[in-house]
Amino acid sequence: MKVKYATIIVEDMDESIKFYREVMGFEIDSQYDLGPAGTITLLKGEGETMVEIIKNPVDEPGLFSIGMDVEDLDTTIKELKAKGAKVTMEPIQITVGLLAFIEDPDGARIALIQHH
């Protein structure tokens, strides 16, 4: 597994984009308008790992999850369960592939994604 992104829920998308671009030196990789469900902006700095900022009407601002890329999500979930991982969401189909969530011992969310 490799870290793909960190997801942060933001209060003000424009202010957050301005911060990551002007202060941190990131560039916008892609943006998605989800209508009433919110907006997503992926920002890329050096290396492969990105920051994903989300503005939506549901979640409180702050760190939401860490995203990990996996080759085979079903196998990964089985292996993690066997090692005692707490699976909080079984694999589901999403636009870019398959997604599941686990939690670390302190409740931090880890998104596991198998891309198409």
C-alpha positions as CSV (number, residue, x, y, z in Angstrom):
1,M,0.0,0.0,0.0
2,K,1.1,3.5,-0.6
3,V,-0.3,6.8,0.6
4,K,-2.2,8.5,-2.2
5,Y,-3.8,11.5,-0.5
6,A,-4.9,13.1,2.7
7,T,-8.5,14.3,2.7
8,I,-9.4,17.5,4.6
9,I,-12.9,18.9,5.0
10,V,-12.8,22.7,4.5
11,E,-15.1,25.5,5.5
12,D,-14.3,27.8,2.5
13,M,-13.1,26.1,-0.7
14,D,-11.7,29.3,-2.2
15,E,-9.7,30.3,0.8
16,S,-8.3,26.7,1.1
17,I,-7.3,26.6,-2.5
18,K,-5.6,30.0,-2.1
19,F,-3.7,28.7,0.9
20,Y,-2.5,25.5,-0.7
21,R,-1.5,27.3,-3.9
22,E,-0.1,30.6,-2.6
23,V,1.4,29.5,0.7
24,M,2.2,25.8,0.2
25,G,3.1,26.0,-3.5
26,F,0.6,23.3,-4.6
27,E,-1.1,23.2,-8.0
28,I,-4.6,22.2,-8.8
29,D,-4.7,18.7,-10.2
30,S,-8.4,18.3,-10.7
31,Q,-11.8,19.6,-9.4
32,Y,-15.2,18.0,-9.2
33,D,-18.6,19.6,-8.7
34,L,-20.9,17.1,-6.9
35,G,-23.9,19.4,-7.0
36,P,-25.7,19.5,-3.6
37,A,-23.2,16.9,-2.2
38,G,-20.3,19.4,-2.4
39,T,-17.1,20.0,-4.3
40,I,-13.7,18.3,-4.3
41,T,-10.3,19.8,-5.3
42,L,-7.2,17.7,-5.6
43,L,-3.9,19.6,-5.1
44,K,-0.5,18.3,-6.0
45,G,2.8,19.3,-4.5
46,E,6.1,17.5,-4.9
47,G,6.0,13.7,-5.2
48,E,2.9,11.6,-5.9
49,T,0.8,12.2,-2.7
50,M,-1.9,14.8,-3.0
51,V,-4.1,16.8,-0.7
52,E,-7.8,16.4,-1.4
53,I,-10.0,19.2,0.0
54,I,-13.7,18.7,0.2
55,K,-16.5,21.2,1.0
56,N,-19.8,19.5,1.7
57,P,-22.9,20.2,3.8
58,V,-22.4,17.1,6.1
59,D,-18.9,16.9,7.5
60,E,-17.2,19.2,10.0
61,P,-13.9,20.9,8.9
62,G,-10.7,19.1,9.7
63,L,-8.7,16.0,8.7
64,F,-11.2,13.4,7.3
65,S,-9.0,10.5,6.2
66,I,-5.8,9.2,4.7
67,G,-6.2,7.5,1.3
68,M,-4.1,4.4,0.4
69,D,-3.8,2.9,-3.1
70,V,-4.1,-0.9,-3.2
71,E,-3.8,-3.4,-6.0
72,D,-6.6,-5.8,-4.9
73,L,-9.1,-4.4,-2.5
74,D,-10.9,-7.6,-1.7
75,T,-7.7,-9.5,-0.8
76,T,-6.4,-6.5,1.1
77,I,-9.6,-6.3,3.2
78,K,-9.4,-10.1,4.0
79,E,-5.7,-9.8,5.0
80,L,-6.4,-6.7,7.2
81,K,-9.4,-8.4,8.9
82,A,-7.3,-11.4,9.6
83,K,-4.8,-9.1,11.4
84,G,-7.6,-7.5,13.5
85,A,-8.3,-4.4,11.5
86,K,-11.7,-2.7,12.1
87,V,-13.4,-2.4,8.8
88,T,-15.9,0.5,9.0
89,M,-17.1,0.2,5.3
90,E,-16.9,-2.9,3.1
91,P,-15.8,-2.3,-0.5
92,I,-18.2,-0.4,-2.7
93,Q,-18.0,0.6,-6.3
94,I,-17.2,4.3,-6.9
95,T,-16.4,6.3,-10.0
96,V,-12.7,5.6,-10.0
97,G,-12.8,1.9,-8.8
98,L,-13.5,0.3,-5.4
99,L,-13.4,2.0,-2.0
100,A,-13.4,0.6,1.6
101,F,-12.6,2.2,5.0
102,I,-10.8,0.9,8.0
103,E,-9.9,2.7,11.3
104,D,-6.7,2.8,13.2
105,P,-6.7,2.2,17.0
106,D,-7.5,5.9,17.6
107,G,-10.4,6.1,15.1
108,A,-8.5,7.7,12.3
109,R,-10.2,6.8,9.0
110,I,-8.1,5.1,6.3
111,A,-9.6,4.9,2.8
112,L,-8.4,1.9,0.8
113,I,-8.9,2.5,-3.0
114,Q,-8.4,0.1,-5.9
115,H,-8.4,2.2,-9.0
116,H,-9.6,0.9,-12.4
